[in-house]
Every structure is written in structure tokens, then in C-alpha cells.
Amino acid sequence: MAYSSLARCVKDLEETGQLVRIDQELDPVLEIAAVQRRVFAAKGPALLFTRVRGCRFPMLANLFGSRERLAFIFRHDLAAVKELFAAAAQGGRFFAHPLQALGRLSRLFWPLLHMLPRNLPPQSAPVLKESCEASDLPQLVSWPGDGGPFITLPIVYSEDPLAPGFAHANLGMYRIQMRGQDYAEDEMGLHYQIHRGLGVHHAQALACGRALPVHIYVGGPPALTLAAIMPLPEGVSELRFAGLLGGQGVAVTRLASAQLPVLAEADFCLMGHIGPVSKPEGPFGDHLGYYSKAHPFPVFYVERITHRPNAIWPFTTVGRPPQEDTVFGDFIHELTAPLLPRVFPGVAEVHAVDAAGVHPLLLALGYERYTPYEARRKPRELLTEALHLLGTSQTALAKYLLIAAHEDAPALSCRDVAGFLRHMLERSDFARDLHFLTPANTDTLDYTGQALHEGSKLIWTCAGDARRRLATELSGLPDLPQGFSKPALAMSGVLIVQGPKHTLPQAEPDPALSGLADRLGASALAETCPLVVVVDDSAFTAANLANFLWVTFTRSDPAQDTYGFRARTIAKQWQCSAPLLIDARQKAWHAPELVEDPEVARRVESLAAPGGPLAGLF
């Protein structure tokens, strides 16, 4: 049967050898996070830290650290979820109105019934049994520059102030800063990124002139955690999805003293509200591999904290991909792939590239059917599909959207990132295929644009036959302008050049890069290396595909950092001839890169030496 609580899941994992207890006392400030990252990288087990310095609660890490473990945790009901998603892709709207589907999908009667919450009396709710203070909770600090301790796997529940109830509730995952800055004892920072459901509820509450009740849960049945990060359409209930995936309706109860229902099987519940007041939140080492800087975000006022007996505190650590959230992303892609053509008509496949930080780079394959009678196929329908992708759901946060015609290479997949990029570079016409959107809403965590939440986007389309052969070795390179050196190929057709340190003010074009584009464009290399990336360290960037993707797409803003040979603007469309050049050097306004504390790293690694308490884990 499915897990009704986190403790049952932990027990099952330990009995099957998929979880290890760590009884060595470790500090939640930097040490525990450093251990978790290393064990994840080593493809190790889930970890239960039983002696957390300064805290009585055990901490659970790496619970979702491998696809195999995710499949094991959700093995009882995963097949039903996939079947229901496949049926929904064919026209059903089962999440909005689950009971309407019973006649057509009788074999899914029980899974659909599990989408309905189960009501418990307050005295039976484990999460209400005991109480504590915020200072009693684990104070996790993941990176040296973090502004304080954070809750990294919170399950944040809110309801539509104008239509309260489960049907319009939002279950999301938004990081919580527990201390630091100028927070009072009953205050925490609630960081919700742009384009999130909680923001809609908060805006409605502010428009009504009242505070928004919010409950923050930690722990509970694993299905709750996964439901909180699922990119479900607005108006679709994450609680119903959690019941479906967890094999039983989510247990809820109500208190006369609380405006929101309580998720009864959670390990911790922080009850409170957010209002119009904001305070600086951050910095925080985030999943792009850099620090999110401190910015004003809503203050969460803590009214009461309850927890179940023997409560467990799950957490994760994020940083440069891949990390544990990478596994989440792959799992979500597998579940939602059947729905893609229904949500985005004409789109065959999408892939948010984890190595590039997810939102900075989105690859897509679409159908090009608008003008099949044209002798030379051009991207037409692809542009419509791209605009749809940038206007709906989490794909709207993409910065670089590369979309190719599926008909040109039916066997091509977006998951083959190197193959996809080669396909694009062989066919692209930079006088036709580049479409900039600026200014535009961007990912809250991306600092390459001109302001928080604001930057540019590039739609890069391609359709038709190959027009060039890509270089597989470096030859025919002209003398580089002064300040540029150490050329290297990152992959076929992609030239990496090390440039001088960037020192110009924000949004000011660099004439040296225009000169480099002109020098390369006049050489034989122009067509064989149609993409040139200028970086701070060419050897690091060209060392492997992951480095190239991370540096190029997390350190550039399309409108500010794109150059090209014979660049011109015609009818307000920016065009160029090959090569296209991207400036991916670090700029003064970018966020700093994450680097571990060397002393903490040495200490943790010494514990993994032969005979040490962490031996064999990494």
C-alpha cells in the first residue's frame, strides 16, 4: 500500500537497504548540506541524520535522489497516474471534474476516488499532537553566503480569497528564510518566484485589503512533496493529484482557530499569514549554481507551529545542476509528456535543459505545416508554437527557446542536446530565424537581465534542409583581435574564445565583440563555426557539454549579449550573418557563483575516509 506518512516511507526504505542512518553528530550549518551533495553525486542512498547539532529533530536528505528510488516510493500508484494522464491527453478533464470520468474509465474508479481529500477530526490529526517554537526547528544553511537558515522542501498551502476551498487551493514549493536580515522572532521570509500560484492568491488578498492565510508544511506523505512542485495548470488541484499519486485521499482536518484546513499527516505545520509587508530575503545558493541576491519578499508571520510525535525534517540542497531537483524534473517530464500536444498544439516535444539551469534554455520540436507548398520551407508555424510556449505554464520563463521542425529529422529528440544543437546550427539562417522579446518577464533567479524579474528572450527557429557543414576540428582560424585568446571547440560548430574581463556598464554594447564577430565573419570559419561564445575561461567551458551549456546560457542575456557578423536591423528585426556571437562572460551585475567553504569540505571528506562514520557513502 502507499505511504500514509513520511515515517512509513523511511522505515520501508531502511528495511530495503535504500536508506542509511548517520549517527555522527553533524552541524546543520554547511556540514549536513555538504554531505548530502556528495552522497547525491555518488548516487548514494537516502540519509537520516539522527544527531543534528543544536536540534532534537532528525533530518532526512536525498529521499528523492535517484529515479529508481522515486519509482520505488510511488510504485503502487504510478501506473494509474500515467494511465490517467494519457487519457487526459485524449480530451478528458479529470483533474477539474474527476467524477465525470468514472463512466469512461471504470477501471480507474479507485484511483480517481483517491483524488478526494479525507476528513479527520482534529484529535486524530498527528501533526496537531505537539507544538514547538521556530528556534526548535533545524537551522539548515547550505552555502557559505546564505543569508540565514532556510526551509528547502516546504509545502506551502493557500486558497483563493474570493473562492475558498480545495478546488481553488494552491500547493506550491517556495523557499522560506527562517532567520537573518531584520526578521522578528515570529517572522520568516517567503520567496515565491514570478509566475507562481501563490502570487495570484496574494494579489487577490491585497486587492481586498486583507492578509492571506498561509500554512507551511514540512514532511508528510511523499506524494505531497511531489504535488507541490508539479507544473499543473492553474485551477487544477495539487491536493487531488497528491491523493492520486499517493494512493489515498489526502487526510485533512479543520480547526476553529484556523482559516485553512490542516494537512493531518504532515510532520510539521507552520500556521500564519502574509500581508503587504516585505523585507529583504536572501542571499540563497540556488539551483542555477549562483546566489540569489537579497530582495524584498513577503513576510510570513508565524502564529503557531505544530508537529507530529517523532517528526522528521526532510530537506534538499540545490546548486549547480545536477542536484536532487534534477531527478524531480526528469520524473515530472516522464509523467507529463503525454499531455504536451494537448497543452501546446503543434508541439511534439520540449526539454528544459537541466545542465543549463532549466529556465535559461528550452529546446522544442514542433510541426511546420502552414505552407507545405513552398519550395523552401521557412519557420512559420514554429513561431506561433514558440509564442504559445512563452505564454503558458512554466515554459513561459524560458530565456532561450530553440525550436526546430520535427519533419526535418523525425528521429531527433530534444533530450539529445548535442544532436539538437547540431541540427539547429546546420540549418539556421540568422537573417531570418532570430526573434527577440524585450523587455520580458524572466526567472526570478536569473540576474543576466536588466533588473529583477526583467530581461529578454530569444526565439530561435529553424526549418528546412541543412545549409552548412559544421567544423569538427579547429582550422582556418584567423588572428584574433587583441584581448581574445585560447580558442577551442566545445562541440561541432561551436567555437569558444576567451575574452578580456567585462568592465562596461550594464546594457552598453561592447565594440570589441563586434570587432571579433567581423574578424571571424570574414574568415573561412564563419560557416563551419556559426556559433561563437566568448567566456572568461575557454578551457573550462569547452571541457564538456555540461560546462558549455551552464556557462553559455546562465551568463548571458539575449538582447544585451548577442552580436553577429554584419549585424543590422530591418523592419525592427535584428539580423546578422554567421557567425552568431554570445557574450557569456561574468558581468558586475551577475550573481556570484557558489563555492563551498574549504574547511567544511575538508572536514566532511575526512569523515568519509576508511573507518570513518561516513565511509562508503561517497
Summary of the structure (lengths in Angstrom):
residues: 618
radius of gyration: 25.3
end to end distance: 32.2
largest distance: 77.8
contacts: 2166
relative contact order: 0.11
helix: 30%
strand: 25%
